[in-house]
């Protein structure tokens, strides 16, 4: 059962992941680039809001590697798994021998997608999950899908 959700704090899938986790009462965290860098500006408030840690490097790749390394599994969400960032995330997962599952927004809309991913997470024994993906991923769609995923059998009450 997922207990903790990490991300790199980037716009899109990353931030949707920790927002969804926090909404259902899960612990959040993850590594962010030095300066709390995102494509939409600096986000030092994520340290307090989501328990993020500032990496010593301002580049995105080192924090990606740390998030993959420090988590039991990675969900790669969005519509462009071939993007440079997603390709690097996949390379890190292979290097650290961490399981990774790609889920597109089209797949999120399919019946049974949540059950399929829950079963995959359970099979991995994933307690700390890294949420990664595209900046262009529709945050509201990803966040709503993740809330349903994380609730599972929990008694979720949130606004």
N, C-alpha and C positions, 0 to 999 in steps of 0.2 A: 504494500500500500504506500502510495506517495505521501511523504511527510513534509518534504521541503522542495521548493522550486527556485531554481537559479536562472539567471539570464545575464547578458552583457549590457542590459539597460538601453539598448539601441531602440530607436523608433520602430514601429511595426510589430513583428511577432515577439521580439524580446520583451518589450514593455507590456504588451498584452498578457504575456505569460505570468509575470509577477503581479500584475494587477488582478488577474483572475485568481491566482493563488491566495493573495491577501484577502480578496472578497469572500473566500470560503474558509478563511482561518488557518491556512497553511503558512509555515515559516518561509520567508523569502531571503534571497541573497544573490551573490554572484560578483564577478570581477568586472570592473569598468575601466576604460582607458584613463590614464593620468589626466587630471583636469576635469574628470567626469564628462568626457567628450561624447556627444551624440551628433548626428547630422543636423539636428535642429538647435544645437547650442549646448552649453554646459548645464549639467543637472546634478549639482552637489547635494540637492535635497534627497536624492535617491539613497544616500547613505542612511538617512534616518527613516525615510518612507519604506524602503525595501531591504535594508541591511546590506547594501552593496559595499564592496571594498574597492578602493582606488588602486589600480595597478601602477607600477613605476613607469611603464611605457605609455606614451600617448597614442601609440598605434593600436588598431583594432585586433590584429592577429594574436599578440601575446595574451590578451584577456580571453579571446576565444579558446586558445589552447588551455588556459587554466580552468575555464568553466567546463570544458569537455573532460579534462583530466580529473577534476574534483567531484564530478557527478557520476552516478551509477549508470545513467543512460541519457541520451539526447533525443528530443523531438525536434525535427527540422521542419518548420512550418512555412508555407507560402507557395507562391506559384512559379518560382524560378530557382529550383534546386541546383541549376547549373551556374548560377551567379558565382563570382569570385569568392565572396564571403561564404556561401553555402558549400562550395567546393573545398574551401580550406577547412570548414567545420567537419566535413566528411573525411578529409585527410587526417585531421586530429583524432577523430574517433577510431580510425583504422590504426593509427600509430599507438594510441593508448589502449587499444583493444577494448573500447567501450562500445556498447550497442547504440545504434542510431536508427531511427525510423523517420522516413520522409512522409509527410501528410500535406497534400495540397488543399487549397480552400475548396476546390471541387470535390475532393474526397471527403472533406468535413461535412458536406451537404448530403452525402450518401447515407441511406439507412444502415445502421449497424457500425458506423465508423467509430463511434465512441466505445462500444463494446470490444471491437477489434483492437483498439489502442490500449484499452484497460487490460485486456488479456496479454498483449505484448509486454506492457509494463510489469505485470505480475510475473510473467515468465522470466523477465530479466532480474527480478528481485529489486526493482528500482524504488528506493526510498527518497533519494535526492535526484531530481530530474532537471536537466538543463533544457531550457526552451530557447531555440535559436531559429533564425530564418531571415526572411526578407524584410527590409525597411518598408517596402511597398505593400506588404501584406496588410489587408484591411483590419486594423486593430480591433474594431468593434466585432467583426465576424469571428476573428481568432479568439478574442477574449470570451465571448459568449460560449463558443464551442469548448474552450478550456474549462470554464466554470462548470459546465455539464460533465466534462471528463473528470475533473477533480472531485466533484461531489460524490460520484459513485454511490456507494452505500452509506456515505456519511449523512448525518442529519444536518443538511446545509440550510442555514437561515441567514440571509443577507439582503441588503436593500439594493 
